[in-house]
Amino acid sequence: MMKNIFTILIIQLFFVTPIIAQNKSIQKKNTEYVGEWKSYLSDKTTFQYLKLNIDGTGIKAIGKTINGKDTILSKDYSFLKITNWQIKKKRLVIQTEHNLKYKPNNVYEIKFANKDSITLLGDHFRLGIYPSRLNKDVFNRIVNYTNSKILKGDYGVKTQTCLQEIKLFEFKKIDDNFISAKYIGFDDIIPHIVGCTQDYEFVSNYIDPAYELKLPKGFDSWSLGLGNNNLIISFTDKSDTTSETSISINYDFKDENKKHYFKQIEKGKEIENKIIFANKELYQFINWQKKISGKIFYDNHIYISYYTFDKSKEQILKECISSFKYKN
């Protein structure tokens, strides 16, 4: 019995050893690709990560530089474990293990390559957007990787107390219909956002001056919403258990939502219903929940919006979102 097992092991070793040796031989011909490669996004914190090992294995993922330390987001859907990689006709071809519900395109066109940098055209995932067959074309783009050994610059962010743990607003009664909400402001709000989550991309810095606005009586409860280059502060009436009516301050750090909204109007997919209210352009619409809605775009990548099922509240809501102003 032992003799048979020994014979089987010898046979397996005979076949496997040449394959391993062949993989190593192939990679030795492509040593300029071996190493760790990074490509920082505009926030200077999030980076595309590529690790190619001499044995043909590696990692393709997204990472973050937080508090001076790099973290590869191994639990994120963007994490791909490379089981084999090869260079074929100016293309990087990788085989991967992943948790996605579809097979991503693992062939990357090499636009440029030397010992210091690699430029790849292919599928590169983003944080906050789950890959599927429906949106896979969104990820097809060029990424310029730099060898991490030579990468220099002021990268990363030092986190500060999460916004959720800070008293952001001071509320005071104005009259029987309104309260005022005075916001404390920040020299840079981004470290406080990253202190809440590392699941999204944000701009590298954002000066957030103090401001104030009117709110309906009872709207002294607020909550945060986060997404890629987005922060939403929503105000609701604590007694409103149905979330019927709300007012939101929307930080659209790259104006992506604003551009999309006007693009939809241009394409005829959204009806432009603009009025002048309190000397401001107010855009009225019905949102996806079929709520009566309106928004006003302000400077500094901010727009204020309201949502309600109760049309009788609309006049007060318009007064509120048009009252936004920065404090001197």
C-alpha positions in Angstrom: 0.0 0.0 0.0 2.7 2.5 1.0 4.6 1.6 -2.1 1.6 2.5 -4.3 1.2 5.8 -2.5 4.9 6.6 -3.0 4.6 5.7 -6.7 1.6 8.1 -7.1 3.4 10.9 -5.4 6.4 10.4 -7.7 4.2 10.5 -10.8 2.4 13.7 -9.6 5.7 15.4 -8.9 6.9 14.4 -12.3 4.0 16.2 -14.0 3.6 19.2 -11.6 7.3 20.2 -11.4 7.7 21.0 -15.1 4.5 23.2 -14.9 5.8 25.2 -12.0 9.2 25.5 -13.6 7.5 26.6 -16.9 5.5 29.3 -15.1 8.6 30.7 -13.4 10.4 30.6 -16.7 7.6 32.6 -18.4 7.6 35.2 -15.6 11.4 35.6 -15.7 11.0 36.8 -19.3 8.6 39.5 -18.0 10.4 40.7 -14.9 9.6 44.3 -15.6 6.0 43.6 -14.7 6.8 41.8 -11.4 6.2 44.0 -8.3 3.6 46.2 -6.6 1.9 48.9 -8.6 -0.4 51.7 -7.5 -2.5 54.4 -9.1 -3.9 57.0 -6.8 -7.3 58.6 -7.5 -7.8 62.4 -7.4 -8.6 62.1 -3.6 -4.9 61.1 -3.1 -6.2 58.4 -0.6 -7.8 55.7 -2.7 -5.6 53.8 -5.1 -5.9 51.0 -7.7 -3.6 48.2 -6.6 -1.9 45.6 -8.7 0.6 43.0 -7.4 2.3 40.6 -9.8 4.5 37.9 -8.3 7.3 36.0 -10.0 5.4 32.7 -9.5 2.5 33.9 -11.6 0.2 34.8 -8.8 -0.9 38.2 -7.5 -3.6 40.6 -6.5 -5.8 43.2 -8.3 -7.7 45.3 -5.8 -8.4 48.8 -4.4 -6.6 50.2 -1.4 -6.6 53.2 0.9 -3.8 55.2 2.5 -5.2 56.1 5.9 -3.2 57.6 8.8 0.0 56.8 7.1 -0.8 53.1 6.5 -1.8 51.3 3.3 -4.8 49.0 3.5 -5.8 46.6 0.7 -9.6 46.2 0.8 -9.6 42.4 0.7 -13.2 42.1 1.8 -14.5 44.4 -0.9 -16.0 43.0 -4.1 -13.2 44.7 -6.1 -10.7 42.3 -4.6 -9.4 39.8 -7.2 -7.0 37.0 -6.3 -4.7 36.4 -9.3 -4.0 32.7 -9.7 -2.0 33.1 -12.9 -0.9 35.9 -15.1 0.9 36.1 -18.4 1.9 38.6 -21.1 0.6 37.7 -24.5 0.9 40.0 -27.5 1.0 43.2 -25.5 -1.8 42.1 -23.3 -1.8 41.2 -19.6 -4.0 38.1 -19.2 -4.9 37.2 -15.7 -6.9 34.3 -14.1 -8.7 35.2 -10.9 -10.7 34.0 -8.0 -13.6 36.3 -6.9 -17.0 36.6 -5.4 -18.8 38.3 -8.3 -21.9 36.9 -10.0 -20.4 37.3 -13.4 -17.0 36.6 -15.0 -15.2 39.9 -15.4 -13.0 40.6 -18.5 -9.5 39.7 -17.3 -7.6 40.8 -20.4 -5.8 44.2 -20.3 -4.3 46.0 -23.2 -0.8 47.2 -22.3 -0.6 50.8 -23.6 2.8 51.4 -22.0 5.2 49.5 -19.7 8.7 49.9 -18.2 10.3 49.2 -14.8 8.7 52.4 -13.4 5.1 52.4 -14.8 2.4 50.4 -16.5 -0.6 51.7 -18.4 -3.5 49.3 -18.8 -6.8 49.5 -20.7 -9.4 47.2 -19.3 -11.9 46.7 -16.4 -10.9 48.5 -13.3 -13.5 48.5 -10.5 -14.6 51.5 -8.4 -15.7 51.7 -4.8 -19.4 52.1 -4.1 -20.4 50.6 -7.5 -21.2 46.8 -7.4 -20.1 45.2 -10.7 -22.7 43.3 -12.7 -23.5 42.5 -16.3 -25.7 45.6 -16.5 -22.9 48.2 -15.6 -19.7 46.3 -16.6 -19.0 48.8 -19.4 -18.6 51.6 -16.8 -15.4 50.0 -15.5 -13.6 49.8 -18.9 -11.0 52.6 -18.7 -7.3 53.3 -18.7 -5.3 53.2 -15.4 -1.7 54.5 -15.2 0.1 52.4 -12.5 3.4 53.5 -10.9 5.9 51.2 -9.3 5.3 51.6 -5.5 9.0 51.6 -4.9 9.5 55.0 -6.6 6.1 56.5 -5.8 6.5 59.8 -3.9 4.1 62.5 -2.9 1.7 63.6 -0.2 -0.7 60.8 -0.2 -3.3 59.6 2.3 -5.5 61.3 4.9 -5.4 61.5 8.7 -8.9 60.7 9.9 -10.7 62.9 12.5 -13.8 62.4 14.5 -16.7 61.1 12.4 -19.4 63.7 11.6 -22.0 61.5 13.2 -20.3 62.0 16.6 -20.2 65.8 16.4 -22.9 68.4 17.2 -23.0 69.9 13.7 -26.0 72.2 14.2 -27.4 74.6 16.7 -31.1 74.8 16.5 -33.2 77.9 17.7 -36.8 78.8 17.4 -37.6 81.6 15.0 -41.4 81.7 15.2 -44.4 79.2 15.3 -43.5 77.9 11.9 -39.7 77.9 11.6 -36.5 77.1 13.5 -33.0 78.1 12.4 -30.2 75.6 11.9 -26.7 77.0 12.3 -23.9 74.8 11.0 -20.4 74.9 12.7 -18.3 74.5 9.5 -14.9 72.9 9.0 -11.5 74.0 7.5 -11.5 70.6 5.8 -14.5 68.2 6.1 -12.9 65.3 4.3 -10.9 63.8 7.3 -14.2 63.8 9.3 -16.0 62.0 6.5 -13.3 59.4 6.1 -13.4 59.0 9.9 -17.0 57.6 9.3 -16.3 55.3 6.4 -13.6 54.1 4.0 -16.1 52.5 1.6 -16.2 55.4 -0.9 -14.1 57.9 -2.9 -14.0 61.5 -2.0 -12.1 64.6 -3.1 -8.7 65.3 -1.4 -10.0 68.3 0.6 -13.0 70.5 0.9 -13.3 73.8 2.8 -16.7 73.9 4.4 -17.6 77.3 5.9 -20.3 77.8 8.5 -23.8 78.4 7.2 -27.4 78.6 8.3 -30.9 78.0 7.0 -34.5 77.9 8.1 -36.2 74.6 8.7 -39.9 73.8 9.5 -40.7 73.6 13.2 -39.8 70.1 14.6 -37.1 69.4 12.0 -34.3 69.3 14.5 -33.3 65.7 13.7 -30.6 65.0 11.2 -28.9 62.0 9.6 -26.0 61.4 7.2 -25.9 59.6 3.8 -22.7 58.8 2.0 -21.7 57.8 -1.5 -18.9 58.3 -4.0 -18.0 62.1 -3.8 -21.4 62.7 -2.0 -22.5 63.7 1.4 -26.1 64.2 2.3 -27.4 65.7 5.5 -31.1 65.1 5.8 -33.5 66.8 8.2 -36.8 65.3 9.3 -39.5 65.8 11.9 -38.9 63.4 14.7 -42.6 62.8 15.1 -42.9 61.9 11.4 -42.5 58.1 11.5 -43.4 57.7 7.8 -40.6 60.0 6.5 -43.2 61.8 4.6 -41.3 65.1 4.4 -37.6 65.9 4.5 -35.0 68.6 3.6 -31.5 67.7 2.5 -28.2 69.5 2.2 -26.4 67.7 -0.6 -22.6 68.0 -1.0 -22.0 67.1 -4.6 -18.2 67.4 -4.4 -17.6 66.9 -8.2 -20.9 68.2 -9.3 -21.7 64.8 -10.8 -25.3 64.8 -9.7 -25.8 68.4 -10.9 -24.3 67.5 -14.4 -26.4 64.3 -14.6 -29.6 66.2 -13.8 -29.1 68.8 -16.5 -28.0 66.1 -18.9 -31.3 64.3 -18.3 -33.2 67.6 -19.1 -31.1 68.0 -22.2 -32.0 64.5 -23.4 -35.6 65.0 -22.6 -35.7 62.4 -19.9 -36.4 65.0 -17.3 -38.8 67.9 -17.6 -37.4 71.3 -16.7 -39.8 73.0 -14.4 -37.9 76.0 -13.2 -39.3 78.9 -11.2 -37.8 82.0 -9.6 -38.3 81.9 -5.8 -36.7 84.4 -3.5 -34.5 85.5 -6.4 -33.2 82.0 -6.8 -33.7 79.4 -9.5 -35.7 76.6 -8.0 -36.2 73.3 -10.0 -39.4 71.5 -9.2 -39.8 67.7 -10.0 -41.3 64.5 -8.8 -38.8 62.1 -7.4 -38.5 58.3 -7.6 -40.8 57.9 -4.6 -43.4 60.1 -6.4 -42.8 62.9 -3.8 -43.3 66.5 -4.7 -39.7 67.8 -4.8 -37.6 70.9 -5.4 -34.0 71.8 -5.4 -31.8 74.9 -5.5 -28.1 74.8 -6.7 -25.7 76.9 -4.7 -22.0 77.6 -5.0 -19.3 75.4 -3.5 -20.8 72.1 -4.9 -23.9 72.3 -2.7 -27.6 72.0 -3.5 -30.6 72.0 -1.1 -33.7 69.9 -1.8 -37.1 69.1 -0.3 -39.3 66.0 -0.6 -42.9 65.6 0.5 -46.2 63.8 -0.2 -48.1 66.8 1.3 -48.5 69.6 -1.2 -49.8 72.0 1.5 -46.3 72.0 3.0 -44.6 73.0 -0.3 -44.6 76.7 0.3 -42.9 76.4 3.7 -40.3 74.0 2.2 -39.5 76.4 -0.6 -38.9 79.1 1.9 -36.5 76.8 3.8 -34.3 75.7 1.0 -34.1 79.3 -0.4 -32.9 80.6 3.0 -29.5 78.9 2.8 -26.6 81.4 3.3 -23.0 81.3 4.5 -22.3 83.1 7.7 -20.0 86.1 7.5 
